[in-house]
Amino acid sequence: MGTCKRCNRPLKTPRSIEVGYGPVCKKKHDEAEEEFLKRQVTIDDVMEYEERMAR
């Protein structure tokens, strides 16, 4: 039996063990990951911004 990567509680279902998260923690993890990706700036974004500012 594995433990949740987020809260360290024991995982009970085969699916949770496979994923590494319980259902509640998986939902929270996915929401946090989505928010992170929305806010992440890529090097292309920076280069495009610098190019616009140089004009």
Backbone as CSV, one residue per row, in Angstrom:
resi,resn,N_x,N_y,N_z,CA_x,CA_y,CA_z,C_x,C_y,C_z
1,MET,0.848,-1.180,0.000,0.000,0.000,0.000,0.890,1.238,0.000
2,GLY,0.627,2.173,-0.923,1.420,3.392,-1.022,0.851,4.506,-0.159
3,THR,1.560,5.621,-0.173,1.087,6.799,0.540,0.954,7.961,-0.432
4,CYS,0.054,8.870,-0.099,-0.216,10.039,-0.933,1.015,10.944,-0.965
5,LYS,1.357,11.436,-2.151,2.514,12.320,-2.317,2.264,13.698,-1.702
6,ARG,1.015,14.037,-1.474,0.673,15.361,-0.943,0.497,15.350,0.573
7,CYS,-0.253,14.380,1.110,-0.583,14.398,2.535,-0.002,13.223,3.319
8,ASN,0.619,12.293,2.629,1.243,11.110,3.245,0.268,10.139,3.896
9,ARG,-0.991,10.248,3.583,-1.950,9.279,4.103,-1.871,8.012,3.256
10,PRO,-2.249,6.879,3.838,-2.235,5.627,3.064,-3.250,5.676,1.921
11,LEU,-2.848,5.167,0.780,-3.743,5.078,-0.378,-4.399,3.713,-0.383
12,LYS,-5.698,3.694,-0.712,-6.465,2.464,-0.581,-6.836,1.814,-1.911
13,THR,-7.120,2.623,-2.918,-7.577,2.052,-4.177,-6.404,1.847,-5.135
14,PRO,-6.514,0.867,-6.011,-5.446,0.651,-6.994,-5.180,1.894,-7.848
15,ARG,-6.233,2.604,-8.210,-6.087,3.815,-9.037,-5.278,4.889,-8.288
16,SER,-5.609,5.094,-7.012,-4.882,6.085,-6.212,-3.416,5.697,-6.061
17,ILE,-3.167,4.423,-5.849,-1.792,3.939,-5.714,-1.034,4.165,-7.021
18,GLU,-1.698,3.916,-8.141,-1.080,4.107,-9.455,-0.732,5.577,-9.701
19,VAL,-1.662,6.471,-9.336,-1.481,7.904,-9.568,-0.559,8.529,-8.525
20,GLY,-0.601,8.009,-7.298,0.235,8.543,-6.231,-0.457,9.559,-5.349
21,TYR,-1.749,9.804,-5.612,-2.536,10.769,-4.853,-3.912,10.169,-4.564
22,GLY,-4.495,10.563,-3.428,-5.891,10.255,-3.167,-6.751,11.173,-4.018
23,PRO,-8.051,10.921,-4.112,-8.904,11.715,-5.001,-8.955,13.206,-4.647
24,VAL,-9.015,13.541,-3.370,-9.068,14.949,-2.965,-7.738,15.632,-3.249
25,CYS,-6.645,14.993,-2.886,-5.323,15.574,-3.130,-5.024,15.669,-4.626
26,LYS,-5.481,14.719,-5.410,-5.277,14.761,-6.866,-5.964,15.978,-7.455
27,LYS,-7.185,16.248,-6.998,-7.918,17.417,-7.484,-7.172,18.699,-7.101
28,LYS,-6.707,18.783,-5.860,-5.968,19.960,-5.412,-4.659,20.111,-6.188
29,HIS,-3.980,19.002,-6.430,-2.729,19.028,-7.190,-2.973,19.528,-8.611
30,ASP,-4.015,19.009,-9.256,-4.319,19.417,-10.627,-4.672,20.901,-10.707
31,GLU,-5.431,21.400,-9.721,-5.785,22.818,-9.699,-4.538,23.687,-9.515
32,ALA,-3.654,23.278,-8.623,-2.423,24.036,-8.391,-1.526,24.014,-9.631
33,GLU,-1.448,22.880,-10.283,-0.635,22.756,-11.503,-1.195,23.644,-12.613
34,GLU,-2.513,23.686,-12.749,-3.149,24.520,-13.763,-2.855,26.000,-13.496
35,GLU,-2.948,26.412,-12.246,-2.665,27.799,-11.880,-1.197,28.137,-12.150
36,PHE,-0.303,27.237,-11.817,1.122,27.440,-12.069,1.381,27.635,-13.560
37,LEU,0.791,26.783,-14.386,1.026,26.868,-15.825,0.454,28.150,-16.419
38,LYS,-0.654,28.657,-15.854,-1.221,29.920,-16.335,-0.275,31.080,-16.060
39,ARG,0.432,31.030,-14.931,1.277,32.141,-14.512,2.719,32.027,-15.000
40,GLN,3.096,30.878,-15.495,4.477,30.655,-15.910,4.805,31.479,-17.149
41,VAL,5.985,32.083,-17.143,6.455,32.888,-18.265,7.530,32.088,-18.990
42,THR,7.409,32.010,-20.310,8.401,31.282,-21.096,9.455,32.256,-21.621
43,ILE,10.557,31.728,-22.072,11.610,32.560,-22.647,11.097,33.265,-23.899
44,ASP,10.199,32.607,-24.639,9.616,33.237,-25.826,8.792,34.461,-25.436
45,ASP,8.049,34.367,-24.317,7.280,35.515,-23.831,8.207,36.676,-23.496
46,VAL,9.315,36.389,-22.840,10.267,37.422,-22.444,10.890,38.060,-23.683
47,MET,11.297,37.250,-24.634,11.925,37.779,-25.846,10.943,38.640,-26.638
48,GLU,9.698,38.201,-26.734,8.672,38.966,-27.438,8.438,40.309,-26.742
49,TYR,8.378,40.295,-25.422,8.192,41.524,-24.654,9.362,42.484,-24.871
50,GLU,10.567,41.958,-24.794,11.749,42.811,-24.971,11.800,43.402,-26.381
51,GLU,11.381,42.617,-27.355,11.359,43.111,-28.736,10.351,44.252,-28.877
52,ARG,9.183,44.095,-28.263,8.170,45.156,-28.329,8.647,46.418,-27.606
53,MET,9.354,46.272,-26.512,9.808,47.418,-25.741,10.942,48.168,-26.450
54,ALA,11.692,47.471,-27.288,12.817,48.085,-27.992,12.355,48.981,-29.142
55,ARG,11.144,48.842,-29.563,10.640,49.628,-30.713,10.350,51.042,-30.337
